Amino acid sequence: MKNKYGLIKHCSHCGTEFATKPRFLEFCSTPCKNPINRPGNIAWNKGIRLTDEQKEKQNTEGLKKGRGWNRGLPNERQRIKWLTDNPNKDGKVNNQRPKKRVDTAFLLYKSECLKATYRSRRKMKKDGLVPNDTGKRKTQYQLDHIIPFKQGFELNIDPAVIGGRQNLRYILGSENRSKWDTYQTEEIIRNITGDYNVL
């Protein structure tokens, strides 16, 4: 039998009717599927206590150390770290730290290129220059930077040029993956950087 939620079946354990959502299951609930979770089930070790021989083998001193050896002790290193490298030390609003900390010049350059790319892609979408089949698969179209970020950083090219429309094109994912970080010739760089429109 079938309804709008799926097939109506009988649970293999309790026999109640249920609708499969979304897969074809044999049990109506988790307790019916797993015997350990069924009502009335008693754990195998319930009520069993350790014998004197088993207690003698335990390292009680080590257990005491592990349970509370540092309870109440001051952590000077953490206190100094909290007071020096923490924008919230004076009770300010939380999340004052930058979400993505930029440590190197290349990462800062790349972030500026991505901002320019975002603006260019929006302009291309308005002009109808973006293909319909875009995505992460090899058979789909992906946005490609003709001059890669690394080469632009080494040649000190303006991030607006790297993320500009002259340096962007849509190619298949398989082609885009095969040319990652492939440096371009001087002629191609001159053609792209010589005449461009910054959005």
N, C-alpha and C positions, 0 to 999 in steps of 0.2 A: 504494500500500500504506500501511497506517496501523497505528500501535501506540499505547500509552498516552501516549507523549511527543509525538506529532504525526504528520505525514506522513513516510514514508520516501522520500527523493529522492536523485538522483545529482548530485554537484557538477558545475557547469558547467565547471570548470577541470581538476580531477584525476580526476573520474569516480567517486570513492568514495561509498558510501552513507552518509547521515546523516539524523538525525531533526530536523525543524524545531522549534526551541525558542525562543520561543513563536510566532514569526511564520513566514510562508512565505518562506523564503530560497532563494537560488539557489546559494550557495557554502557549503562546509562549515566554513570558517575564515576569519580575517582575511587571512592570506597569500594564500589563493586569491582573495579578493575584490579585494585591492589589489595590482597588479603590482609596486609598489615594495617590498613586504614579502615577495615570493616568494623562496624560496631560490635562489641563483645569480644574482640580479639585481645588477648593478654600477651604482653611482651614476654619473651622467653626468660629474661633476667629479672622479672619483677619479683620482689621479696627475697631474692638470693643475696646473702651477705658474705663478705669475705671471711675466710677462715683465719685462724691465728697464724698459720704458716704463710698465707698470702700477705697478711699485714706485715710480717717480719721482712718480707722481701721488698716492700715498698721503701723508697727513699723519702721518708717523712721530712727530714731536714731540707732536702732539695725542694720539696713541694712548698715548704714554708717560705723559702727564699724566693721561689718563682712567683708566689701569690702576692707578695707585698714587700719585696726588698726595696723598692724605690718609692713607696707610698709616703708622702709628706716631705720627701727630700727636695730641696730647691734645685732647679736646673738652670745654672748660671748662663750656660751657652745659649739656651733657648730664650732666656730673658733678654740677653744682649741683642740677639737677632730680632726679637719682637720689637724692641725699643728703637733700633736703628733702621732696619729695612722694612718698615711697615707704615703705610700712609694712614692706617686706622688707629695708631697708637694713642691719639688724643681723643678717641671716641667719635671719629668722623663717620660719615655714612659708609657703609660697606661697599666693596667692589671698587675701591679707588685705584687698584692696580690696573695697568693697561691689559686688555684682553690678550693681545698678541705682542709680547715684548720683542722689539726689534733690536738685535744685538750687533749685527754686522752691517756694513755699508751696502753689501749686495742685496740683503733682504729688504733694506729700506728702498733701494732702487727698484727691486722687483715689485714691491707694494705700490709704488708710484706708477709703474707700468700697468699693473692690473687695474688701477683706478682709471687710467686713460683708456684701457681696453674696454672697461665696462661702459664708459660714455660712448665710445665708438660703436660698440655692439648695439646699444639702444638706438643710435642714429641709423645704423644699418637696418635694424628691424623696422623702423618707421618708414624707411625708403623701400622696403620689400626686398632687400638683398640677402636675407637669411633663408636658407633652404628649409623645406618642411621637415625632412628626415634628419634631425640633429640628435646626437646622443653620444654615449660612451662606447658603443660597440664599433667593431672594425668596419662594418658595412654602413655605418651612419656617418654623416658629415660632422666635422669638428672644426672649431675656429683655430687657425694656425697663425703663429707669428713667423713671418718670413725670416726676419732677423731675430734670433733667439735672445733671451734675456742676458745670458752670459756674454755673448758677443757685444751686445749693446752696452753692457757695463764696462767691459774691457776697453771699448772704443770711446767711452764717455759720450754716448748718444743720448739726447734728451729723451726721458721716459715718455713724453707726449708723442714722440715720433715712433717709438716701439709699440705703443698702444694706439697709434693713429690708423686711419683707414687705409693708408698707402701700404702699411706693413701687415695688414690683416687679410686673410682669405679663408674660405671654407673648402676643406679637402676631406677625402675619406679618412676614417679612423686608422685604417691599415697604413696608409701613406704618412699620416701624421706621426704615428708611433715609430716608423722607420727613420724619420728625419729629426728626431728629438736632439736638440743641442748641436745640430749640424751648422757649421759656420758658413756664411755666404761670401761670395767673391766681392772684390772692391767695386766692380761695375754695378752689381745689384744693390750694394749699399749706397752708391752714389745716386742711383736712380730713385731710391726710396727717400733718402734724406735730402735730396736736392730740391724736390718740389712736393710739399705736403701741406695739408690743411689741418690745423689743430682745432679739435672740436671744443 
